[in-house]
């Protein structure tokens, strides 16, 4: 049963700290599952800064301040993900939506507003979420709906809404995009980042969309798209990639699509169904997900109780590994899976554990990248953190090496490892206590298996 | 020796137990051609690089930052080089430079990141690809490119340009650090483990990438231990990268594609000084590279392509700088150009798109030329559609 809990917490959350792990095992699978949702419902909304909080006079300075703010919100988000008293389910699901509604937000007060919106509707109805995102100032700017006016429509948002956010290619025509764009004309935001409907820019005329005709506005368009079962299937495939991470099993995709569609896109219903399904824990679905940089980092934080000397070094690490929150590669989000891996990112991943445990320097230098002046702070080039092994020590016998390796692998790896741990006995000879534990962890963090969950 | 005691006995030594498959046989015959791509990151202001010094509109729109006709290094009756490009001019005079004006793509995107992705993936403006054009060239089974370092990027990370669907290029960072990592006995040990039956294919993929990385690193460390170039490269990271490229080429390295970047071109304010400094670093670097390779009879087998993700707004902004623009110029350097000089006329400053230059040449026409004529590949399959060859290379 503890295998199920591990799989659930790795996929629905970010793994578990040693204390959480012990407590979850005592609770049992059903209790552990319920706890995920209880915590999610108890999570308070974020404190959202307003435009007035950015006092800088010039636009350039305000942009810079906005970027710094975005980074500080990123760091706060990472803290929430790692904090056992926060909701891991909600944060990981919010990360899913942040990837789904991929949006580059360089202005911090807009970034946090969007994050709050994603969080607020994360477990509720996708209909509400989708509409809220269509009115989100950051998205309005990112996909040029600000420029979408009756006399000069801009199709960017309408196109991505259909292609990437709801139903996917092959289910609509170029004419549908044009008509949808007309329906969203006038949906803008003011300079402070507050949604504004500009009636004079809105096209109130007749539109024909998905074979239906009427004086549609944006709300109608979203309603009509989501009335199609194909939309539920499109979204389910994205959930599948994120939570199941395996080649599609068409039977199961259809099963989940029915659940989602019949619940009228109630995301909590879908996730509860998924996590309660026996097949979710099948051997074929375990260990096949290459951890995203954020999942990897948060897992390490939880396991080692890391306290960073310069928390901003985390942002640098995530950039080096290819995943910067609020800065996805494009509106299609992070491609994920094997796309996380190249020679540079793999070697960095395999060395992070060693870097943290043995104070070996982790090089996070960058070439100049435009608009990323935050990263030029040289003090964030080294990933330095205080490691706390105290909560792991009680799991160890301290004498039975095979048993201790087994306990640690069981806690840290998704399944059996390629190497026979006993062959590494030489590494821990003549050590004891914390040092012995440190060396065993060093081995485990260096394993490619640790990069998967 | 039993694995059981392997680490105990060998301690920190023992790097070379694994035998990389591609080193066991000689790489297939390549056509010997080398491609070096130089990326000017941040959006280089093409108009102040190749200056239309006879154009009144240019001086009218840039009262404070235009290059005056007394400063400009004249090349044609209309166009001249930025005064910081004297080193590039001397290469031009040798017939080693071809300049393509007004390069861009339809529906230009003015975000650095998006536009860079478009250039690196060779996509349409509204298309999102997860592989790069050089990565797809690697996928096309080019001769010898089964080893990752066939396409080598100098820098901390691997650009999307060098990531294919099946194959990846190789990012080469600080060599000493790579050497340390490669000597890590634990990682060497892991690289040799057999595949158990239960293993997930993602795990197998990670192990394979680890082994390939170790093999390529070992090979590159051997290669860089060899030739030293005495050429006069600028003492900047970019200069050191180009020196590294030259030394690898002189050592007979099997890499055929090199990717180097020079950043800092995002000149929103007081741009004249900073842009000039960057351009002179660029020109000094490529001159040293060209001369050194020419000395060793390798310049005729080398093509250097320089691009930036976009040019800049034609009119200056309020802080003596320029904002993000669209089309710009692109430079091809080599000892064996079919058409040196200016490929086409300079920009028409009276016919702008929202204040930006309109593109005349799609950058993918340049890629097609590079792929078909230089790398001997099929551009139509790599670029997913046909683009006419420019005939420069």
Interface residues (C-beta under 8 A of the other chain):
Chain A: X60 X104 X159 X286 X287 X288 X289 X290 X320 X322 X327 X329 X330 X331 X332 X335 X337 X338 X339 X341 X342 X343 X344 X345 X346 X347 X350 X351 X354 X363 X364 X365 X366 X367 X368 X369 X370 X371 X415 X416 X418 X419 X420 X422 X423 X424 X425 X426 X427 X429 X442 X443 X446 X447 X448 X449 X451 X452
Chain B: X3 X4 X5 X6 X7 X8 X9 X41 X42 X43 X111 X112 X113 X114 X117 X126 X128 X130 X148 X155 X156 X157 X158 X160 X163 X168 X169 X170 X171 X173 X174 X177 X178 X181 X184 X186 X187 X189 X190 X193 X194 X195 X196 X198 X199 X200 X201 X202 X203 X205 X206 X207 X209 X210 X212 X213 X216 X217 X237 X261 X263 X264 X265 X266 X268 X269 X319
